Amino acid sequence: MIRPNGLVSFLICYLLMILSCTPLRCSALESAFPPGYPNIGGPPGYTAAQRQVFLKTFQDGLDLAKHTVLFWPCDPANDEIYTRYFDPADATFVNQMFRAIANIDFNLDLTDPQNVAQLVSQPATWNEKLSRLSIHFMEDHPGVAQIPAPVRGHGSCQPRFTAAYVVPTDGGRSALMSVCPWAYVVYPFLHDIQNPPAWAVDPSKDQSKGPQYYDGYGCESLGISDSWLLYSLSAMMLHELMHFPGLFEDVPGYADHITIGISKDINHMIGDFIGPAPPDGYGPYNAMLINRLQPKDAKGLAWKGIWNAENFAAYAASKYWSEGCGRTFKECPNPTAADPFERHQPQWPFWS
């Protein structure tokens, strides 16, 4: 792992501060974004304030990828979090996938403190391939209905338990992402976990020695092992970006590593494992099993960790909170550990 000191340590702390900003404090977000990267929309009549929530959701996913690159282990083969979710032989490829999302040069040497300092201090830049991504918040993307059923799959904001989904277009070079209302019901913003607001105070706990929060808010309430409590909207967004093949077309060896797809034209696309055992690839426990056991999917194909989008999200979340909370989270003990439906519902972020 890169262990920065001095100026570099200060700059990485600065990055963590940016990651914890709220939509109101980040009202200048939109002016900092290159126009049209990507196309972001929502239901008719959505407000400028609501758009800031959309932009914050998207940017948090990119920032989580950047954090993952900055805190990359020096020896992935002996890093317990990395080996939980990926094969050591794939370490360079996994690193470059995160770099593609964060728009970090594949060849930038991050063992050089000067490079780290420059990367942390410079304004955020976007991978130009994100201009081919169209994101629609709070309902199904209107373009999805025009996509043939085999490619469209079963993605839909109904039933309500769908947080988001991606439908690739143009052979995977472009994509449509739908972020459903349920995402904001079940996932808090990263800053709400890192710096819990007043609504996260748990009145059933003893408050005599300072604020005590609901499970899933604040480092002391995240437990000791990987669980759904480590997940935020940033992890959700990072997961969905893994389903956009065009974003990774320049990653060396992408087609050689990702040999699964959804159609004849889209045959190199990271997916979501469907069992029977485990029944699916969601959550840190099932993601760990996919890497460890390489189980066969419903079609009899043995999966790798790099094929399952959740493995990238679970790794990034565990790494983020291990660094942020100053302790390494242990492996998830069971598939229902800290079920997201049991976490206190975050405050609805949309206003007038």
Backbone hydrogen bonds, N-H to C=O, Kabsch-Sander energy under -0.5 kcal/mol:
donor,donor_aa,acceptor,acceptor_aa,energy
2,I,72,W,-1.1
3,R,1,M,-0.5
8,V,5,N,-1.3
10,F,6,G,-2.0
11,L,7,L,-2.5
12,I,8,V,-2.3
13,C,9,S,-2.0
14,Y,10,F,-1.9
15,L,11,L,-1.9
16,L,12,I,-2.1
17,M,13,C,-1.9
18,I,14,Y,-2.1
19,L,15,L,-2.3
20,S,16,L,-1.1
21,C,18,I,-1.6
26,C,22,T,-1.7
27,S,24,L,-1.1
29,L,26,C,-2.3
32,A,28,A,-1.0
32,A,29,L,-1.2
33,F,29,L,-0.6
33,F,30,E,-1.2
37,Y,34,P,-1.5
39,N,133,L,-1.9
40,I,38,P,-0.7
41,G,135,I,-2.6
46,Y,43,P,-1.7
51,R,47,T,-2.0
52,Q,48,A,-1.6
53,V,49,A,-1.1
54,F,50,Q,-1.9
55,L,51,R,-2.8
56,K,52,Q,-2.5
57,T,53,V,-2.3
58,F,54,F,-2.1
59,Q,55,L,-2.9
60,D,56,K,-2.3
61,G,57,T,-1.0
61,G,58,F,-0.6
62,L,58,F,-1.3
63,D,59,Q,-2.6
64,L,60,D,-2.1
65,A,61,G,-1.5
66,K,62,L,-2.0
67,H,63,D,-2.5
68,T,64,L,-2.0
69,V,65,A,-1.8
70,L,66,K,-2.4
71,F,67,H,-2.0
72,W,69,V,-1.5
78,N,75,D,-2.0
79,D,76,P,-1.7
80,E,78,N,-0.6
83,T,79,D,-2.7
84,R,80,E,-0.5
85,Y,81,I,-0.8
85,Y,82,Y,-1.4
86,F,82,Y,-2.2
90,D,87,D,-2.2
91,A,88,P,-1.7
94,V,90,D,-2.8
95,N,91,A,-2.5
96,Q,92,T,-2.1
97,M,93,F,-1.8
98,F,94,V,-1.9
99,R,95,N,-2.1
100,A,96,Q,-2.1
101,I,97,M,-1.6
102,A,98,F,-2.3
103,N,99,R,-1.0
104,I,99,R,-2.4
108,L,105,D,-1.3
110,L,108,L,-0.9
112,D,109,D,-0.9
115,N,112,D,-0.6
116,V,112,D,-1.9
117,A,113,P,-2.7
118,Q,114,Q,-2.3
119,L,115,N,-2.4
120,V,116,V,-2.5
121,S,117,A,-1.9
122,Q,118,Q,-1.8
130,L,127,N,-2.5
131,S,128,E,-1.8
132,R,129,K,-1.7
133,L,130,L,-1.7
134,S,175,A,-2.3
135,I,39,N,-3.1
135,I,133,L,-0.5
136,H,177,M,-2.9
137,F,41,G,-2.6
138,M,179,V,-2.8
139,E,179,V,-0.5
144,V,141,H,-1.8
146,Q,143,G,-1.2
147,I,144,V,-2.0
151,V,148,P,-0.9
152,R,148,P,-2.7
153,G,149,A,-2.5
155,G,152,R,-1.0
162,T,159,P,-1.3
163,A,161,F,-0.5
165,Y,178,S,-2.0
167,V,176,L,-3.0
169,T,174,S,-2.6
172,G,169,T,-1.3
173,R,170,D,-1.6
174,S,169,T,-2.0
175,A,132,R,-1.9
176,L,167,V,-2.7
177,M,134,S,-3.1
178,S,165,Y,-2.8
179,V,136,H,-2.6
179,V,177,M,-0.5
180,C,163,A,-2.4
180,C,178,S,-0.6
183,A,163,A,-0.5
183,A,180,C,-1.6
184,Y,180,C,-0.5
184,Y,181,P,-1.2
185,V,181,P,-0.7
185,V,182,W,-0.6
186,V,182,W,-2.0
187,Y,183,A,-2.2
192,D,189,F,-0.7
193,I,189,F,-1.0
193,I,190,L,-0.7
194,Q,190,L,-2.5
195,N,191,H,-2.6
200,A,197,P,-1.7
201,V,198,A,-1.7
202,D,212,Q,-2.5
205,K,202,D,-1.9
210,G,207,Q,-1.6
214,Y,200,A,-2.6
216,G,221,S,-2.2
217,Y,214,Y,-1.6
218,G,193,I,-2.0
221,S,218,G,-1.7
222,L,219,C,-1.5
226,D,330,K,-3.3
228,W,337,A,-1.4
230,L,227,S,-1.5
231,Y,228,W,-1.7
233,L,188,P,-2.2
236,M,232,S,-2.0
237,M,233,L,-2.5
238,L,234,S,-2.3
239,H,235,A,-2.4
240,E,236,M,-1.9
241,L,237,M,-2.2
242,M,238,L,-1.2
242,M,239,H,-0.7
243,H,240,E,-1.7
244,F,241,L,-1.7
246,G,172,G,-2.0
247,L,244,F,-1.4
248,F,245,P,-1.8
249,E,246,G,-0.9
251,V,248,F,-1.6
254,Y,251,V,-2.1
257,H,253,G,-2.1
258,I,254,Y,-3.1
259,T,257,H,-1.0
262,I,266,I,-2.6
263,S,266,I,-1.6
267,N,265,D,-0.5
269,M,260,I,-3.2
270,I,242,M,-0.6
271,G,307,W,-2.4
275,G,279,P,-2.0
281,G,273,F,-1.6
286,N,282,Y,-0.6
287,A,283,G,-2.1
288,M,284,P,-1.8
289,L,285,Y,-2.1
290,I,286,N,-2.1
291,N,287,A,-1.7
292,R,288,M,-2.4
293,L,289,L,-3.3
294,Q,289,L,-0.6
294,Q,290,I,-1.5
297,D,301,L,-2.4
298,A,274,I,-1.6
300,G,297,D,-2.2
303,W,295,P,-2.6
307,W,304,K,-1.3
308,N,304,K,-0.5
308,N,305,G,-1.2
309,A,271,G,-2.7
309,A,307,W,-0.6
311,N,308,N,-1.4
312,F,308,N,-0.7
312,F,309,A,-0.8
313,A,309,A,-1.4
314,A,310,E,-3.2
315,Y,311,N,-2.0
316,A,312,F,-2.3
317,A,313,A,-2.5
318,S,314,A,-2.3
319,K,315,Y,-2.6
320,Y,316,A,-2.4
321,W,317,A,-2.3
322,S,318,S,-2.1
323,E,319,K,-2.0
324,G,320,Y,-2.9
325,C,321,W,-2.5
326,G,322,S,-0.7
327,R,322,S,-1.0
329,F,327,R,-0.6
330,K,224,I,-2.7
337,A,334,N,-1.5
339,D,336,T,-1.0
342,E,339,D,-2.1
343,R,339,D,-0.5
343,R,340,P,-0.8
344,H,215,D,-0.5
